[in-house]
Amino acid sequence: MHGNKAVDKDDFVRGLLSAMHAGEVVGMLMDTNMTPPQGIFVDFFGIPACTASGLARIALRTDAAVVPTFTIWDAELGKYRLRFDPAVELVRTGDPEADIKANTQKFTSIIEEYVRKYPEQWLWVHRRWKTRPPGEKGLY
């Protein structure tokens, strides 16, 4: 065990803020289907995807650094490398809802870049576009 612990999605904000206040590093998986109100629609491969907005909300509220992190298979080493990108510069226009959406889109676009760069390493075991915008037909 490496000290990792899960935060229940029903106590997400309190759990993350508590961990951050204790000086712990927190991580979030961003490429999962969500449902409103926890998720908002942003483009992912040109298709609206209901995406967790909590990371943007917390980052904007706390000024915490958002550091994109990926595991990338390194064939030469024969193992995965943990890749940390530079911290994302947050969009701050003064309009909280617009900033949440813009930053959630920014985070999602970074994931999309990695999927495009390493498509053979990406696996979704769920329906990423299951939740549809109101009035839009399902994709599955």
Summary of the structure (lengths in Angstrom):
residues: 140
radius of gyration: 15.9
end to end distance: 37.9
largest distance: 48.4
contacts: 318
relative contact order: 0.17
helix: 34%
strand: 17%
